[in-house]
Amino acid sequence: MIEVTPKAVSKIRQAFEKQGVQGGLRLGVLGGGCSGLSYQFKFDTKPRPTDKVFDYDGVQVFVDPKSFIFLDGMTLDYQESIMQSGFEFHNPNAKKACGCGTSFTA
């Protein structure tokens, strides 16, 4: 299971509206980044046949089976502070993460 906090859902919904995008958010994992694996985070018009599809208050999240292995149990949150704001990945499968928080080692 992947959890998306209400604050993150709200920000995703705002981004969809601002960009005029229909569909869902694709979460995935790609090889690369400073720690070996990096998070993929993009709009997608529809899920692929093998995707796991999650619905959070009307916001759909699509995850392919290979990425789900690395993302199962993860929480996607959104944080705002005086210094910075953005999405945060709290992933129990990450043994080590880079300083920017977008790359990890499983």
Secondary structure, DSSP 8 states (H G I E B T S, - for coil): --EE-HHHHHHHHHHHHHHT--SEEEEEEEE-STTSEEEEEEEESS--TT-EEEEETTEEEEE-HHHHHHHTT-EEEEEE-SS-EEEEEE-TT-SEE-TTSSEEE-
